[in-house]
């Protein structure tokens, strides 16, 4: 068994892929020059076209935290309210940048700037938990639901605080991450059926216990895969630096729930579940409800990585995990790829058991997650076509999604949405986390491949 809890994240799976395998050189050695070029391009992308354009442009030097909306030229515009997910993802990104660039004196300052806002403004000082939304200066917004909290947003608060604690050695951040976990465990976790309630009142009461059914929309009543996978992700990050028994139990329980219950034998996840974890299906009225019951290729290919990441954090070897995660990646490749131009589509649906693409955009975050998982799975299963798919995905992404002139990523591929060339670079849901993590991981894997080859 591997003891990986103290291993830096960027080396976590590299050891698995390239060091603990065999002494043989990787297959596909003829692609070494091509992969070397991709690695160098990714290094330029990461520093010059991502980190250096995000920061300090995204820093709110007036009110604290990070700016949300940045236009195609990286100028602030529109609604600059502070969303917990955006704030946390910026802090996580800067924490990872700190780890990789210890010589850079700016990243620690910019990360500390975001941590203070997260702790003092986004966190409820009276009841605990992260608010979903605050105004630009961190005040309470208008509206009846101004103080609501969500498991999804709280998971990213944990994720960011844990990453910052690890990168900085800040004990206040460490205790803050623990406190945030304890709040989630006390308020969002379902002690009866397992899983997590997504929508919570300010006091931490799940909506279905605090509100009448008529007061709730569809997704506010049920459990969902999207918040679940990111809670797992956050717990994995925290468990590496705080191997607490309760945290480990919750992480393993959630990993198995997602692997064995949320992922069906076909290799894709259902989106929503009843409180007792039965999948919600609208196959009898699919045309009207496919948005609640579709296949999300990006979430599936990302979750394959996140399940493995959780298993590595737990130091848990399990053949079932390998089988399920491989099936998830294979399904996304077989059913979600544009075989002509390249790229992974956003949504599909099985009408009469035949897959149809119901949303043909190729979203920035979907393609980023695909790059990471495809290269990862080539390391796990060399010679099975994942490397070729990775190269094609990079070719597509480099041509149709990355703005090499102004920096950043378009919000969707300009092959079928040419107007996306003028899309905003930053938004409440569009930050650097997906893209930075993917490119960092890919660079690390490509460098380890080179070492193995040489």
C-alpha positions as CSV (number, residue, x, y, z in Angstrom):
1,X,0.0,0.0,0.0
2,X,1.2,3.5,-0.8
3,X,1.5,6.0,2.0
4,X,0.5,9.1,0.1
5,X,-0.9,11.4,2.7
6,X,2.2,13.5,2.9
7,X,3.0,13.6,-0.8
8,X,2.4,16.9,-2.6
9,X,-0.7,16.8,-4.7
10,X,1.1,17.3,-8.0
11,X,3.2,14.2,-7.3
12,X,0.3,12.2,-5.9
13,X,-0.7,10.3,-9.0
14,X,2.6,10.7,-10.8
15,X,4.2,8.2,-8.5
16,X,1.3,5.9,-9.2
17,X,1.6,6.3,-13.0
18,X,5.3,6.3,-13.7
19,X,7.4,5.4,-10.7
20,X,5.6,2.4,-9.2
21,X,4.9,0.8,-12.5
22,X,7.7,-1.1,-14.3
23,X,11.2,0.0,-15.4
24,X,10.1,-0.2,-19.0
25,X,9.8,3.0,-21.1
26,X,6.3,4.3,-21.7
27,X,4.6,3.1,-24.9
28,X,4.3,5.5,-27.8
29,X,7.9,6.8,-27.6
30,X,7.5,8.1,-31.2
31,X,5.3,10.9,-29.7
32,X,8.0,12.2,-27.4
33,X,8.8,15.3,-29.5
34,X,5.2,16.1,-29.9
35,X,4.5,15.7,-26.1
36,X,7.6,17.8,-25.3
37,X,6.2,20.6,-27.5
38,X,2.8,20.3,-25.7
39,X,4.5,20.5,-22.4
40,X,6.4,23.7,-23.3
41,X,3.2,25.2,-24.7
42,X,1.4,24.4,-21.5
43,X,4.1,26.0,-19.4
44,X,3.7,29.2,-21.4
45,X,0.0,29.0,-21.1
46,X,0.1,28.4,-17.3
47,X,2.4,31.3,-16.5
48,X,2.0,33.9,-19.3
49,X,-1.6,33.3,-20.4
50,X,-3.3,32.3,-17.2
51,X,-1.6,33.1,-13.8
52,X,0.0,36.4,-15.0
53,X,-3.2,37.7,-16.6
54,X,-5.5,36.6,-13.7
55,X,-3.3,38.2,-11.1
56,X,-3.3,40.9,-10.0
57,X,-6.2,41.9,-12.3
58,X,-8.7,39.8,-10.2
59,X,-7.7,41.4,-7.0
60,X,-10.3,43.7,-5.4
61,X,-7.9,46.2,-3.8
62,X,-10.8,48.3,-2.6
63,X,-13.2,45.9,-0.8
64,X,-11.1,42.8,-0.4
65,X,-11.3,39.4,-2.0
66,X,-11.4,38.8,-5.7
67,X,-13.2,40.5,-8.6
68,X,-15.7,38.2,-10.3
69,X,-16.5,39.7,-13.7
70,X,-13.7,40.4,-16.2
71,X,-14.5,41.1,-19.9
72,X,-12.7,39.8,-23.0
73,X,-9.9,42.3,-22.4
74,X,-9.6,41.5,-18.7
75,X,-11.4,44.8,-17.6
76,X,-13.8,44.6,-14.7
77,X,-17.5,45.0,-15.6
78,X,-21.0,44.3,-14.4
79,X,-22.0,42.6,-11.2
80,X,-19.0,42.3,-8.8
81,X,-20.9,40.7,-5.9
82,X,-18.9,38.1,-4.0
83,X,-19.8,34.5,-4.7
84,X,-18.3,31.9,-2.3
85,X,-17.4,29.6,-5.2
86,X,-15.5,32.3,-7.0
87,X,-13.7,33.5,-3.9
88,X,-12.7,30.1,-2.9
89,X,-11.5,29.0,-6.3
90,X,-9.2,32.0,-6.6
91,X,-7.7,31.3,-3.2
92,X,-7.2,27.6,-4.1
93,X,-5.5,28.6,-7.3
94,X,-3.1,31.0,-5.6
95,X,-2.3,28.4,-2.9
96,X,-1.3,26.0,-5.7
97,X,0.7,28.7,-7.4
98,X,2.5,29.3,-4.1
99,X,3.6,25.7,-3.9
100,X,4.9,25.6,-7.4
101,X,6.7,28.9,-7.3
102,X,8.3,29.4,-3.9
103,X,10.5,32.2,-5.3
104,X,7.4,34.3,-6.2
105,X,6.8,36.8,-3.4
106,X,3.4,38.0,-4.8
107,X,1.4,34.8,-4.6
108,X,1.5,34.6,-0.7
109,X,0.3,38.2,-0.4
110,X,-2.5,37.7,-2.9
111,X,-3.6,34.4,-1.3
112,X,-3.5,36.0,2.2
113,X,-5.7,38.8,0.8
114,X,-8.3,36.3,-0.3
115,X,-8.1,34.2,2.8
116,X,-8.9,37.2,5.0
117,X,-12.1,38.0,3.0
118,X,-13.1,34.4,3.0
119,X,-12.8,34.1,6.8
120,X,-14.1,37.6,7.8
121,X,-16.8,38.2,5.2
122,X,-17.9,35.0,3.5
123,X,-18.1,33.0,6.8
124,X,-21.1,33.5,9.0
125,X,-19.6,34.7,12.3
126,X,-22.8,33.9,14.2
127,X,-24.1,30.6,12.9
128,X,-21.1,29.3,11.0
129,X,-20.9,28.1,7.4
130,X,-20.2,30.1,4.3
131,X,-22.8,32.4,2.8
132,X,-23.6,31.7,-0.8
133,X,-23.4,35.4,-1.8
134,X,-22.3,38.8,-0.4
135,X,-22.1,42.2,-1.9
136,X,-18.9,43.5,-3.3
137,X,-17.8,44.9,0.1
138,X,-18.9,41.7,1.9
139,X,-22.2,43.1,3.2
140,X,-25.6,41.3,3.2
141,X,-27.3,41.5,-0.2
142,X,-31.0,42.3,-0.6
143,X,-33.6,39.6,-0.9
144,X,-35.4,36.9,1.1
145,X,-32.7,34.3,0.4
146,X,-29.8,36.6,1.1
147,X,-28.4,34.4,3.9
148,X,-28.8,31.0,2.3
149,X,-26.0,28.5,2.3
150,X,-25.2,25.6,0.0
151,X,-23.1,22.5,0.4
152,X,-21.5,23.1,-2.9
153,X,-20.2,26.5,-1.9
154,X,-19.1,25.3,1.5
155,X,-17.2,22.5,0.0
156,X,-15.1,25.0,-2.0
157,X,-14.5,27.0,1.1
158,X,-13.0,23.9,2.8
159,X,-11.1,23.1,-0.4
160,X,-9.5,26.6,-0.5
161,X,-8.7,26.8,3.2
162,X,-7.1,23.4,3.2
163,X,-4.9,24.2,0.2
164,X,-3.9,27.6,1.6
165,X,-3.1,26.0,5.0
166,X,-0.9,23.4,3.3
167,X,0.9,26.0,1.0
168,X,1.4,28.6,3.7
169,X,1.7,26.7,6.9
170,X,-0.8,29.1,8.4
171,X,-2.3,27.4,11.5
172,X,-5.3,29.8,11.5
173,X,-6.2,28.5,8.0
174,X,-5.7,25.0,9.2
175,X,-8.1,25.4,12.1
176,X,-10.5,27.3,9.8
177,X,-10.6,24.4,7.4
178,X,-11.4,22.0,10.2
179,X,-14.1,24.3,11.5
180,X,-15.7,24.4,8.1
181,X,-15.7,20.6,7.8
182,X,-17.3,20.3,11.3
183,X,-20.0,22.7,10.2
184,X,-20.7,20.7,7.0
185,X,-20.7,17.5,8.9
186,X,-23.2,18.8,11.5
187,X,-25.6,20.5,9.1
188,X,-25.4,19.2,5.6
189,X,-24.6,15.5,6.2
190,X,-27.6,13.1,6.2
191,X,-27.2,10.8,9.2
192,X,-30.1,8.6,8.0
193,X,-29.4,7.8,4.4
194,X,-25.9,9.3,3.9
195,X,-25.1,12.0,1.3
196,X,-25.5,15.7,1.7
197,X,-28.3,18.2,1.5
198,X,-27.4,21.0,-0.9
199,X,-29.7,23.9,0.2
200,X,-29.5,25.1,3.8
201,X,-30.9,28.1,5.7
202,X,-28.6,30.5,7.5
203,X,-29.0,28.4,10.6
204,X,-27.9,25.3,8.7
205,X,-31.3,23.6,8.4
206,X,-31.9,21.7,5.1
207,X,-34.6,23.3,3.0
208,X,-36.8,20.3,3.0
209,X,-37.0,20.5,6.8
210,X,-37.4,24.3,7.0
211,X,-39.7,25.1,4.0
212,X,-43.0,23.9,2.6
213,X,-42.8,22.0,-0.7
214,X,-44.5,24.8,-2.6
215,X,-41.7,27.2,-1.5
216,X,-39.0,25.1,-3.1
217,X,-37.9,24.5,-6.7
218,X,-37.2,21.1,-8.1
219,X,-33.5,20.9,-7.3
220,X,-33.8,22.4,-3.8
221,X,-35.5,19.2,-2.5
222,X,-33.2,16.5,-3.9
223,X,-29.6,15.5,-3.4
224,X,-27.3,15.9,-6.4
225,X,-24.1,14.6,-7.9
226,X,-22.5,17.9,-8.6
227,X,-22.3,19.1,-5.0
228,X,-21.4,15.5,-3.9
229,X,-18.3,15.2,-6.1
230,X,-17.0,18.6,-5.0
231,X,-17.5,17.7,-1.3
232,X,-15.5,14.6,-2.0
233,X,-12.8,16.7,-3.7
234,X,-12.6,19.1,-0.7
235,X,-12.5,16.3,1.8
236,X,-9.6,14.7,-0.2
237,X,-7.7,17.9,0.0
238,X,-8.2,18.4,3.7
239,X,-7.6,14.7,4.6
240,X,-4.1,14.9,3.2
241,X,-3.1,17.5,5.9
242,X,-5.5,16.4,8.6
243,X,-6.1,12.6,8.7
244,X,-8.9,12.9,11.1
245,X,-11.0,9.7,11.7
246,X,-14.4,11.3,11.1
247,X,-13.2,13.1,8.0
248,X,-11.7,9.9,6.7
249,X,-15.0,8.0,7.3
250,X,-17.0,10.7,5.5
251,X,-14.6,10.8,2.6
252,X,-14.6,7.0,2.1
253,X,-18.4,6.9,2.5
254,X,-18.9,9.6,-0.1
255,X,-16.4,8.1,-2.5
256,X,-18.2,4.7,-2.4
257,X,-21.6,6.4,-2.7
258,X,-20.5,8.2,-5.9
259,X,-18.7,5.2,-7.3
260,X,-21.3,2.5,-6.5
261,X,-24.6,4.4,-6.3
262,X,-24.3,7.6,-8.4
263,X,-22.4,6.0,-11.3
264,X,-24.6,3.5,-13.2
265,X,-23.2,0.4,-15.1
266,X,-23.1,2.4,-18.3
267,X,-20.4,4.7,-17.0
268,X,-22.2,7.9,-16.3
269,X,-23.9,9.6,-13.4
270,X,-27.5,10.5,-12.8
271,X,-27.9,14.2,-11.8
272,X,-30.4,14.2,-9.0
273,X,-31.5,11.7,-6.2
274,X,-34.3,11.4,-3.7
275,X,-33.5,11.8,-0.1
276,X,-33.1,8.1,0.2
277,X,-30.7,8.1,-2.8
278,X,-32.9,6.8,-5.6
279,X,-32.0,8.3,-9.0
280,X,-34.5,10.8,-10.5
281,X,-35.5,9.9,-14.0
282,X,-37.9,11.6,-16.4
283,X,-37.6,9.1,-19.3
284,X,-41.4,9.2,-19.8
285,X,-41.3,13.0,-20.4
286,X,-37.7,13.4,-21.5
287,X,-38.3,16.2,-24.0
288,X,-39.6,18.5,-21.2
289,X,-37.2,17.4,-18.5
290,X,-33.9,16.4,-20.1
291,X,-32.1,19.2,-18.3
292,X,-32.7,17.3,-15.0
293,X,-31.9,13.9,-16.4
294,X,-29.1,14.2,-19.0
295,X,-25.6,12.9,-19.3
296,X,-23.0,15.5,-18.3
297,X,-19.8,14.4,-20.0
298,X,-17.7,17.0,-18.3
299,X,-18.8,15.9,-14.8
300,X,-18.3,12.3,-15.6
301,X,-14.8,12.6,-17.0
302,X,-13.9,14.9,-14.1
303,X,-15.4,12.6,-11.5
304,X,-13.3,9.7,-12.7
305,X,-10.3,11.7,-11.7
306,X,-11.8,12.9,-8.4
307,X,-12.8,9.3,-7.3
308,X,-9.2,8.2,-7.9
309,X,-7.9,11.3,-6.1
310,X,-10.1,10.4,-3.1
311,X,-8.8,6.8,-3.2
312,X,-5.2,8.0,-3.2
313,X,-5.9,10.4,-0.3
314,X,-7.4,7.5,1.6
315,X,-4.5,5.2,0.6
316,X,-7.1,2.7,-0.6
317,X,-6.3,0.3,-3.4
318,X,-9.5,-1.1,-4.9
319,X,-9.9,-2.9,-8.3
320,X,-13.5,-1.8,-8.4
321,X,-12.5,1.9,-8.4
322,X,-10.2,1.2,-11.4
323,X,-13.0,-0.5,-13.3
324,X,-15.6,2.2,-12.6
325,X,-13.4,5.2,-13.3
326,X,-12.1,3.7,-16.6
327,X,-15.7,3.0,-17.6
328,X,-16.6,6.6,-17.0
329,X,-13.8,8.0,-19.1
330,X,-14.5,5.5,-21.9
331,X,-18.2,6.4,-22.0
332,X,-17.4,10.1,-22.3
333,X,-14.9,9.4,-25.1
334,X,-17.3,7.0,-27.0
335,X,-20.5,9.1,-26.6
336,X,-19.4,12.7,-26.0
337,X,-16.6,13.5,-28.4
338,X,-17.0,15.4,-31.6
339,X,-15.3,12.9,-33.9
340,X,-14.9,15.5,-36.7
341,X,-13.5,18.7,-35.2
342,X,-12.6,17.5,-31.7
343,X,-13.7,18.5,-28.3
344,X,-16.1,17.1,-25.8
345,X,-19.8,18.1,-25.9
346,X,-21.6,19.5,-22.9
347,X,-24.7,17.3,-22.6
348,X,-26.2,14.2,-24.1
349,X,-29.4,12.2,-23.6
350,X,-30.3,8.6,-24.1
351,X,-33.5,8.8,-26.1
352,X,-34.8,5.2,-26.6
353,X,-31.4,4.1,-25.4
354,X,-29.6,5.9,-28.2
355,X,-27.4,8.8,-27.3
356,X,-28.2,12.2,-28.8
357,X,-26.3,15.4,-28.1
358,X,-28.7,17.9,-26.6
359,X,-26.2,20.7,-25.9
360,X,-23.3,21.0,-28.5
361,X,-21.2,23.6,-26.8
362,X,-17.7,22.6,-25.8
363,X,-17.3,24.4,-22.5
364,X,-14.0,25.6,-21.3
365,X,-14.1,23.7,-18.1
366,X,-15.2,20.4,-19.8
367,X,-12.3,20.4,-22.2
368,X,-9.9,21.3,-19.3
369,X,-11.1,18.4,-17.2
370,X,-10.9,16.1,-20.3
371,X,-7.2,17.0,-20.8
372,X,-6.3,16.0,-17.2
373,X,-8.2,12.7,-17.2
374,X,-7.1,11.6,-20.6
375,X,-3.4,12.0,-19.8
376,X,-3.9,10.5,-16.4
377,X,-5.6,7.4,-17.9
378,X,-2.9,7.0,-20.5
379,X,-0.5,6.6,-17.6
380,X,-2.8,4.0,-16.0
381,X,-3.6,2.2,-19.2
382,X,-0.8,2.9,-21.7
383,X,-1.4,1.9,-25.3
384,X,-5.2,1.9,-25.0
385,X,-5.8,5.1,-27.0
386,X,-6.0,7.7,-24.2
387,X,-2.7,9.4,-25.3
388,X,-4.1,9.9,-28.8
389,X,-7.3,11.3,-27.5
390,X,-5.3,13.6,-25.2
391,X,-3.3,15.0,-28.1
392,X,-6.4,15.5,-30.1
393,X,-8.1,17.3,-27.2
394,X,-5.1,19.5,-26.8
395,X,-5.0,20.3,-30.5
396,X,-8.7,21.3,-30.3
397,X,-8.4,23.3,-27.1
398,X,-5.3,25.1,-28.2
399,X,-7.0,26.1,-31.5
400,X,-10.6,26.9,-30.4
401,X,-10.6,27.6,-26.7
402,X,-7.4,29.4,-25.6
403,X,-7.0,33.1,-26.3
404,X,-3.2,33.1,-27.0
405,X,-3.3,36.9,-27.7
406,X,-5.1,38.3,-24.7
407,X,-4.7,35.3,-22.4
408,X,-7.3,33.1,-20.7
409,X,-9.9,30.8,-22.2
410,X,-13.1,31.5,-24.2
411,X,-16.2,30.3,-22.4
412,X,-16.8,27.8,-25.2
413,X,-15.2,26.5,-28.4
414,X,-15.3,29.0,-31.2
415,X,-15.6,26.3,-33.8
416,X,-19.3,26.1,-33.3
417,X,-19.9,29.3,-31.3
418,X,-17.7,31.9,-33.1
419,X,-19.1,34.7,-31.0
420,X,-17.4,33.2,-28.0
421,X,-14.2,35.0,-29.1
422,X,-15.6,38.1,-27.3
423,X,-16.9,36.2,-24.3
424,X,-15.9,37.4,-20.8
425,X,-12.7,35.9,-19.3
426,X,-13.9,35.9,-15.7
427,X,-17.3,35.3,-14.2
428,X,-19.0,34.1,-11.1
429,X,-18.8,30.6,-12.5
430,X,-15.7,31.1,-14.7
431,X,-12.5,31.3,-12.7
432,X,-9.1,29.7,-13.0
433,X,-9.6,26.6,-11.0
434,X,-10.5,24.0,-13.6
435,X,-8.0,25.2,-16.2
436,X,-5.1,25.9,-13.8
437,X,-5.5,22.5,-12.1
438,X,-5.7,20.7,-15.4
439,X,-2.6,22.4,-16.9
440,X,-0.6,22.0,-13.7
441,X,-1.4,18.3,-13.6
442,X,-0.7,17.8,-17.3
443,X,2.7,19.5,-17.0
444,X,3.7,17.3,-14.1
445,X,2.6,14.1,-15.8
446,X,4.4,15.1,-19.0
447,X,7.6,15.9,-17.1
448,X,7.5,12.5,-15.3
449,X,7.0,10.8,-18.6
450,X,10.1,12.5,-20.0
451,X,12.1,11.3,-16.9
452,X,10.9,7.8,-17.5
453,X,11.8,7.9,-21.2
454,X,15.2,9.3,-20.6
